[in-house]
Amino acid sequence: MASTDKTSTDTAASPRTVRILVVGVSFAGLAVTKALCKELETLAASKSLDDILPDRVEIILLDSKKGLINTYAAARALVDPDFAAKTYASLDQLNLPSYDSSYSLLHSETWKSKFKLEIELLDGWCYALFETHATIRNWEGDEFDLKFDYCVFATGVKRRYPFSPRGFTKNSYMEEMYKTTTDISHAGSVCIITEMGIQGVEAAAMIKDRFPEKKVTLCYTADSVPYLPKLTKAYANARANSKIKSEDLDSSVKLFEQAARKQLLEMGVDLKSNVTIEMRKKDSQSTVNDDNDNDYHQEDVEEDEEYEEGSPSSPHLQKPTAIYDAEGNRIDADMYLWCTKKLPNVSALRKSKLSHCVSPITSEIIVNEEARVSPYKTIFSLGECSTLDRVIERHSVYNIWPASITLSGKVICGRLVATNIIKSILGFPLLTVSDFDRLVEPADLENGMVYVSQNEQGEDINLLNRFIIALGSKRCVSLEISVGEVRVNDEEDLKTINDFKTGLLSRLLGIDFDLLHENDDNNDAAADDDSKYDETDELAREMEKL
């Protein structure tokens, strides 16, 4: 990107222009952007609001990547670079509304529409966030202030490489994935360290499926493998708020976890729970387990420094001093992959007067029921970097909880933020998380995003539907929440997880992934072609092409 003219961006927008800055263009940020475009297009078609509509709306999308990665497919991308390439969407594949290309003051890609809307894609990151402006840095070393009328902060969380690849461009992303696959293929044994959730489980299963001769160990700091506390709670809440009678709300979740464990053991994955991890940090020895799981988290560093740590030249991060199982036996491996929870990307607030908006306990951005960062009326936040999930739970809105980690939850929350920005512009009362049902669209049911049930008062409510863990290419375990049914290796479920939500992303957010242009036969052939990634020289040739 060319050098930015600071004087062009540090002047406030004209009185009849509204500038909206969206920081982070992944699922949550893109959901807000798409919802904003749809709302503004609807408003533009209505003549009744012409007097209060602004002359122009600028939406500035800020991200360090020149595309979007389907992070739900991270487990398969580790061992299947060809699949990874087809689940990386470049900017022109995001299918923003059809605008005429032009050159903006920010020297970024720009589209202009006939209904008073301009979208700009800015390459860089938010160094510091203030009440009315953001300090922006780009990879050419430029730094400038950008004023805004509204800001949406959706930066997500820091994860350890390679589960959070740099992926600045598609080529650099492919280099990372080929490097990771090569390293895994060379390692005699691989140890995946995780705390909770399914990504570590899916990674262990994918590695074992692709390289069955390898010793793969899945280490949990919790007392069960897998450990899915949010699923247990969400499922219990969904059942409690519907007419489905159940004396033991979590029994189906336990059956689900047991089925997943059985499948992993049949694949030959070694499962270890209640592991103790010793790490050397700052010249001192520290021991971590499930009661003290923050000791080995990466420090909250600046964006550019973090990328240096997670570079392709060292894909598996710090090697632990030692890992011990519950019986005190040492666990050794040639390669360690850390699939552990990370701190939210909130350093931009900590560098400004907005640091008090960051929770001292969880490091999440504190938001209210309108998704606004209190007490600021023009700054919104959603996704894993915010406390919106906690707000949803506090208000007993269980029909999309947990919203921060589910795609459907992010889409609904994106609609909430977009709607509230428009209502704020027009001077109308804002919606709250209790109004989520008003944001569900008929197409959501067709897309398999939600299902309709009823509460005790006989009112329709919308609940999340199905939870699936992919265990390699031919195994999976699913839980149908509406009926409490656990299915193992179901044919329909295997078709569903084959693309790791790539198709669902396309339907809900309109992303044109390359994977969607292949027919099913080609997909099956690529998935079964074991020889494609077992040969190191083949990987080297592909690297040379890049």
C-alpha positions in Angstrom: 0.0 0.0 0.0 1.3 3.4 -0.9 2.2 6.0 1.8 -0.9 7.5 3.4 -1.6 11.2 3.3 -2.2 11.9 7.0 -3.9 15.2 6.3 -6.6 13.5 4.3 -7.7 11.3 7.2 -7.3 13.4 10.3 -10.0 15.8 9.3 -13.5 15.1 10.6 -16.0 13.8 8.1 -18.5 16.4 6.8 -21.7 16.9 8.8 -23.8 14.9 6.3 -21.3 12.1 6.1 -21.2 9.2 8.6 -17.9 7.2 8.8 -18.0 3.7 10.3 -14.7 2.0 11.1 -14.8 -1.8 11.3 -11.6 -3.1 13.0 -11.2 -6.8 12.1 -12.6 -8.3 8.9 -13.2 -11.9 9.9 -16.5 -13.5 10.5 -17.9 -11.1 13.1 -16.6 -7.9 11.3 -17.8 -9.2 7.9 -21.2 -10.0 9.4 -21.6 -6.4 10.6 -20.5 -5.1 7.2 -22.9 -7.2 5.2 -25.8 -6.4 7.6 -24.9 -2.6 7.3 -25.0 -2.8 3.5 -28.3 -4.6 3.6 -29.9 -2.1 6.0 -28.6 0.9 4.1 -29.8 -0.4 0.8 -33.3 -0.9 2.3 -33.3 2.6 3.8 -32.1 4.1 0.5 -35.1 2.5 -1.3 -37.5 4.2 1.2 -38.2 7.9 0.4 -39.7 8.5 3.9 -36.4 8.8 5.6 -34.6 11.1 3.1 -34.7 14.0 5.4 -32.8 12.3 8.2 -30.5 10.0 6.2 -26.9 11.2 5.8 -25.7 12.3 2.4 -23.0 9.6 2.4 -22.0 6.6 4.6 -18.3 5.5 4.6 -17.5 2.0 5.8 -13.8 1.5 6.4 -12.7 -2.1 6.8 -9.3 -2.4 8.6 -7.4 -5.7 8.7 -3.8 -6.8 8.3 -4.8 -9.6 5.9 -5.7 -9.3 2.3 -8.3 -12.0 2.6 -10.4 -14.1 5.0 -9.4 -17.6 6.3 -12.0 -20.2 7.2 -10.5 -20.8 10.7 -13.2 -23.5 11.3 -11.2 -25.6 8.8 -7.8 -25.0 10.7 -7.5 -28.7 11.7 -7.7 -30.0 8.2 -5.6 -27.1 6.8 -2.7 -28.3 8.9 -2.3 -31.5 6.9 -4.0 -30.6 3.6 -2.6 -27.5 2.0 -4.6 -27.9 -1.1 -7.8 -27.8 1.0 -6.4 -24.8 2.9 -5.9 -22.9 -0.4 -9.5 -23.4 -1.3 -10.8 -22.1 2.0 -8.9 -18.8 1.8 -11.0 -16.0 0.3 -9.3 -13.0 -1.2 -10.9 -9.6 -0.9 -12.7 -9.8 -4.2 -14.3 -13.1 -3.1 -16.0 -11.4 -0.1 -18.8 -10.3 -2.4 -19.4 -6.9 -1.0 -22.2 -5.1 -2.9 -21.4 -4.4 -6.6 -19.5 -1.1 -6.5 -17.4 0.7 -9.1 -13.7 0.5 -8.3 -12.0 3.8 -7.5 -9.0 5.1 -5.6 -9.6 6.5 -2.2 -7.8 9.1 0.0 -6.5 6.2 2.1 -4.9 4.5 -1.0 -7.0 1.4 -0.3 -9.4 -0.5 -2.5 -12.7 1.4 -2.7 -16.2 0.7 -4.0 -18.9 3.3 -4.4 -22.5 2.6 -4.7 -25.5 4.5 -6.1 -27.1 4.6 -2.7 -24.7 6.9 -0.8 -22.5 4.1 0.5 -18.7 3.8 0.1 -16.6 0.9 1.3 -12.9 1.1 1.7 -10.5 -1.8 2.6 -7.5 -0.6 4.5 -4.4 -2.7 4.9 -3.0 -2.4 8.5 -4.0 -2.7 12.1 -5.4 -0.5 14.9 -2.5 0.5 17.1 -4.6 2.5 19.6 -8.3 3.2 19.9 -9.8 6.4 21.2 -13.3 7.8 21.7 -13.5 9.5 18.3 -10.4 8.3 16.3 -8.1 5.4 15.9 -4.3 5.4 15.4 -3.6 3.2 12.3 -0.3 1.5 11.4 0.4 -0.3 8.1 3.2 -2.7 7.0 5.1 0.1 5.3 5.7 1.8 8.6 3.1 4.6 8.2 1.1 5.8 11.2 -1.8 8.1 11.1 -5.0 9.0 12.9 -8.4 8.1 11.4 -11.5 9.9 12.8 -14.8 8.0 12.9 -18.4 8.5 13.8 -18.9 4.9 14.8 -16.4 2.1 15.4 -17.0 -1.7 15.5 -14.2 -3.6 17.2 -14.1 -7.2 16.2 -10.5 -8.3 16.5 -11.0 -11.8 18.0 -8.4 -13.5 20.1 -4.7 -14.4 19.8 -4.2 -18.1 19.2 -0.9 -19.9 18.9 0.6 -20.5 15.5 -0.3 -22.5 13.4 -3.9 -22.3 14.6 -3.8 -18.5 14.0 -1.7 -18.2 10.8 -0.4 -14.9 9.5 -2.1 -15.3 6.1 -1.4 -11.7 4.9 -1.9 -13.0 1.4 -3.0 -16.2 -0.1 0.5 -17.0 -1.2 2.0 -16.4 2.2 -0.8 -18.4 3.8 0.0 -21.3 1.5 3.7 -21.1 2.4 2.8 -21.4 6.0 0.5 -24.4 5.5 3.0 -26.3 3.3 5.7 -25.6 6.0 3.4 -26.9 8.8 2.4 -30.0 6.8 6.1 -30.7 6.1 7.1 -30.3 9.7 4.3 -32.7 10.8 5.2 -35.2 8.2 8.9 -35.2 9.4 8.0 -35.5 13.1 7.9 -39.0 14.5 5.4 -38.0 17.2 3.1 -35.1 17.7 1.6 -33.8 20.9 -1.4 -31.5 20.8 -1.9 -29.5 24.0 -5.3 -28.0 24.7 -7.6 -26.8 27.5 -11.1 -27.1 26.3 -13.2 -27.1 23.1 -13.0 -29.1 19.9 -10.2 -27.6 17.7 -7.5 -29.6 19.5 -9.6 -32.8 19.2 -10.1 -32.2 15.5 -6.4 -31.4 14.9 -5.3 -34.6 16.6 -7.8 -36.7 14.6 -6.8 -35.1 11.3 -3.1 -35.6 11.9 -3.7 -39.3 12.8 -6.0 -39.7 9.8 -3.5 -38.3 7.4 -0.4 -39.9 9.0 -1.7 -43.1 10.7 1.9 -44.3 11.4 2.6 -41.3 13.7 2.2 -41.3 17.4 -0.3 -38.6 18.2 -1.0 -37.6 21.8 -3.9 -35.3 22.8 -3.2 -33.7 26.2 -6.0 -31.9 28.1 -5.4 -29.9 31.2 -9.0 -30.7 32.2 -10.2 -33.9 33.7 -11.9 -35.3 30.6 -11.2 -35.6 26.9 -12.8 -33.8 25.2 -13.8 -31.1 27.7 -16.8 -29.1 26.4 -18.2 -26.9 29.2 -19.8 -24.3 26.9 -21.6 -27.0 24.9 -22.9 -28.5 28.2 -24.2 -25.2 29.4 -25.6 -24.1 26.0 -27.4 -27.5 25.6 -28.8 -27.4 29.1 -30.0 -23.9 28.6 -31.6 -24.7 25.3 -33.4 -27.7 26.8 -34.5 -25.7 29.9 -36.0 -23.0 27.7 -38.0 -25.3 25.5 -40.9 -27.8 25.9 -38.5 -30.8 25.7 -38.8 -32.6 29.0 -35.5 -33.9 30.4 -34.6 -35.0 33.9 -30.9 -35.1 33.2 -30.1 -32.1 31.0 -26.4 -32.9 30.4 -26.7 -36.7 29.9 -26.7 -36.4 26.1 -23.6 -34.2 26.2 -21.8 -36.8 28.3 -22.8 -39.5 25.8 -21.5 -37.2 23.1 -18.1 -36.8 24.8 -17.9 -40.5 25.4 -18.6 -41.3 21.7 -15.9 -38.8 20.7 -13.4 -40.4 23.1 -14.2 -43.9 21.7 -13.7 -42.8 18.1 -10.3 -41.2 19.0 -9.1 -44.3 20.8 -10.2 -46.5 17.8 -8.1 -44.2 15.6 -5.1 -44.8 17.8 -4.9 -41.3 19.4 -3.4 -41.4 22.8 -5.6 -39.4 25.3 -4.2 -37.8 28.4 -6.3 -35.7 30.8 -5.3 -33.7 33.9 -1.8 -33.1 32.5 0.7 -30.9 34.2 2.9 -28.7 32.1 6.2 -27.2 33.1 7.3 -24.1 31.2 10.4 -22.0 31.6 9.4 -18.3 31.4 11.6 -15.3 32.1 14.3 -17.4 33.7 11.9 -18.9 36.2 10.2 -22.3 36.3 6.4 -22.4 36.4 4.0 -25.3 36.5 0.6 -25.1 34.8 -2.5 -27.2 35.1 -6.2 -26.7 34.8 -6.2 -24.5 37.9 -3.5 -22.1 36.7 -3.9 -22.0 32.9 -2.8 -18.5 32.2 0.9 -18.9 33.0 1.9 -20.1 29.5 -0.2 -17.6 27.6 1.7 -15.3 25.2 2.1 -11.8 26.5 -0.2 -9.2 25.2 2.2 -7.9 22.6 1.9 -5.6 19.7 0.5 -7.1 16.5 3.8 -7.0 14.5 5.8 -8.5 17.4 3.3 -11.3 17.7 3.5 -12.2 14.0 7.3 -12.4 14.4 6.9 -15.0 17.1 4.4 -17.0 15.0 6.5 -17.0 11.8 6.5 -19.9 9.4 10.2 -20.5 10.2 9.2 -21.7 13.7 5.6 -23.1 13.4 5.4 -25.0 16.6 6.0 -22.6 19.4 7.8 -22.9 22.7 8.7 -26.5 23.7 7.6 -27.3 27.2 10.2 -28.1 29.8 8.1 -31.2 30.6 4.6 -32.6 30.4 3.3 -35.1 32.9 0.1 -37.2 32.8 -2.1 -37.7 35.9 0.1 -40.6 37.1 3.2 -38.5 36.9 4.6 -40.1 33.7 6.5 -37.8 31.4 5.0 -37.3 27.9 7.6 -36.6 25.2 7.1 -35.7 21.5 9.1 -34.5 18.5 6.6 -31.7 17.8 4.2 -29.7 20.1 1.1 -27.9 18.9 -0.5 -25.5 21.4 -4.2 -25.3 20.9 -4.8 -23.3 24.0 -7.1 -20.4 24.6 -5.6 -17.0 24.0 -6.1 -13.5 25.3 -8.4 -11.2 23.3 -6.8 -8.8 20.9 -7.4 -5.6 22.9 -4.0 -4.0 23.0 -5.4 -1.0 21.0 -7.6 -0.1 24.0 -4.9 -0.6 26.6 -2.8 1.9 24.7 -5.4 4.6 25.1 -7.8 6.1 27.7 -10.2 3.3 26.9 -8.2 0.8 29.0 -10.8 0.9 31.7 -13.2 -0.8 29.2 -11.1 -4.0 29.3 -12.1 -6.5 31.9 -9.2 -7.0 34.4 -10.3 -10.6 34.8 -10.9 -11.9 31.3 -9.2 -9.2 29.2 -12.4 -8.9 27.1 -13.9 -5.6 26.1 -16.8 -4.8 28.4 -20.1 -4.2 26.4 -23.7 -3.6 27.5 -26.9 -5.3 26.2 -26.8 -3.2 23.1 -23.3 -4.4 22.3 -21.9 -0.9 23.0 -18.7 -0.3 24.8 -19.9 1.6 27.9 -20.0 4.5 28.4 -19.2 5.3 24.7 -22.3 5.5 22.5 -20.5 5.2 19.2 -18.1 2.2 19.9 -19.4 -1.4 19.5 -17.7 -4.7 20.0 -18.7 -8.3 19.4 -17.1 -11.8 18.9 -14.5 -13.4 21.1 -12.8 -10.1 22.1 -15.9 -8.8 23.9 -18.1 -9.8 26.9 -21.2 -10.0 24.7 -21.5 -13.8 25.5 -21.6 -13.0 29.2 -24.2 -10.3 28.6 -26.3 -12.8 26.6 -26.1 -15.3 29.4 -26.9 -12.7 32.0 -30.0 -11.8 30.2 -31.0 -15.4 29.9 -31.0 -15.2 26.1 -29.9 -18.8 25.5 -31.2 -19.3 22.0 -27.9 -18.3 20.4 -25.5 -18.8 23.3 -22.5 -19.2 23.0 -22.5 -16.5 20.3 -18.8 -15.7 20.2 -17.7 -19.1 18.9 -20.6 -20.2 16.7 -20.9 -18.9 13.2 -24.7 -18.4 13.5 -24.2 -16.5 16.8 -21.7 -14.2 15.1 -24.1 -13.5 12.2 -27.0 -12.7 14.6 -24.7 -10.4 16.7 -23.5 -8.8 13.6 -27.1 -7.9 12.7 -27.6 -6.5 16.2 -24.6 -4.2 15.9 -25.5 -3.1 12.3 -29.1 -2.4 13.3 -28.1 -0.4 16.3 -25.6 1.7 14.4 -28.4 2.6 11.8 -30.9 3.3 14.6 -28.3 5.5 16.3 -27.7 7.4 13.1 -31.5 7.9 12.7 -32.1 8.7 16.4 -34.2 5.7 17.1 -34.2 3.5 20.2 -31.6 0.7 20.0 -32.2 -3.1 20.2 -30.8 -5.3 23.0 -29.8 -8.9 23.2 -33.3 -9.7 24.3 -34.5 -8.7 20.8 -32.5 -11.4 19.0 -35.6 -13.2 17.7 -36.4 -10.1 15.7 -33.1 -10.5 13.9 -33.6 -14.0 12.7 -34.5 -14.2 9.0 -36.5 -16.9 7.1 -33.4 -17.9 5.1 -31.6 -18.8 8.4 -33.9 -21.8 8.8 -33.2 -23.0 5.2 -29.5 -22.6 5.8 -29.6 -24.9 8.9 -28.5 -22.1 11.1 -31.3 -22.3 13.7 -34.4 -24.3 14.4 -37.7 -23.2 15.9 -39.0 -24.5 19.2 -41.3 -23.2 21.9 -40.9 -22.1 25.4 -43.3 -22.9 28.3 -45.6 -20.0 27.3 -46.0 -21.5 23.8 -44.0 -18.8 22.1 -41.7 -19.6 19.3 -38.0 -19.3 20.1 -35.0 -19.9 17.8 -32.3 -22.2 19.0 -29.0 -23.5 17.7 -29.4 -26.8 16.1 -26.5 -29.3 15.7 -23.0 -29.7 17.1 -20.5 -31.8 15.2 -16.9 -32.9 15.8 -15.0 -33.9 12.7 -12.6 -36.8 13.5 -10.6 -37.2 10.3 -12.1 -37.8 6.9 -14.4 -40.7 7.6 -15.4 -40.2 11.3 -17.5 -37.7 13.2 -19.8 -37.4 16.2 -22.8 -35.1 16.3 -25.4 -34.0 18.8 -28.9 -33.0 17.6 -29.9 -30.5 20.3 -33.6 -30.5 19.3 -34.1 -34.1 20.2 -31.0 -34.9 22.3 -29.8 -37.5 19.8 -26.1 -38.5 19.5 -25.0 -39.8 16.1 -21.7 -41.5 15.2 -20.3 -41.4 11.7 -23.7 -40.5 10.3 -23.7 -40.2 6.5 -25.4 -36.8 6.4 -23.1 -35.5 9.1 -20.0 -36.6 7.2 -21.3 -34.7 4.2 -21.9 -31.7 6.4 -18.4 -31.6 7.9 -16.6 -32.4 4.6 -16.1 -28.7 3.9 -15.7 -27.5 7.5 -18.5 -24.9 7.3 -17.2 -23.5 4.1 -20.6 -23.8 2.4 -22.4 -22.4 5.5 -20.0 -19.4 5.5 -20.9 -18.9 1.8 -24.6 -19.0 2.4 -24.6 -16.8 5.5 -21.9 -14.3 4.6 -21.8 -14.6 0.8 -18.1 -15.6 0.6 -17.1 -17.1 -2.7 -14.5 -19.7 -1.6 -12.7 -21.7 -4.4 -13.8 -24.9 -2.7 -17.4 -24.3 -3.7 -16.5 -24.5 -7.4 -15.5 -28.1 -7.2 -17.9 -31.0 -7.7 -18.3 -33.6 -5.1 -16.3 -36.2 -7.0 -13.2 -34.0 -7.2 -13.5 -33.2 -3.5 -13.7 -36.9 -2.6 -10.7 -37.7 -4.9 -8.6 -34.9 -3.3 -9.5 -36.1 0.2 -8.5 -39.7 -0.6 -5.2 -38.8 -2.3 -2.9 -39.7 0.5 0.2 -39.6 -1.6 -0.2 -35.9 -2.4 1.2 -34.7 0.9 3.3 -37.7 2.1 6.2 -36.8 -0.2 8.5 -34.1 1.1 9.9 -33.4 -2.4 6.4 -32.8 -3.7 5.9 -30.2 -1.0 9.2 -28.6 -1.8 8.2 -28.3 -5.5 4.9 -26.6 -4.5 6.8 -24.2 -2.2 9.1 -23.3 -5.1 6.1 -22.5 -7.3 4.8 -20.1 -4.6 
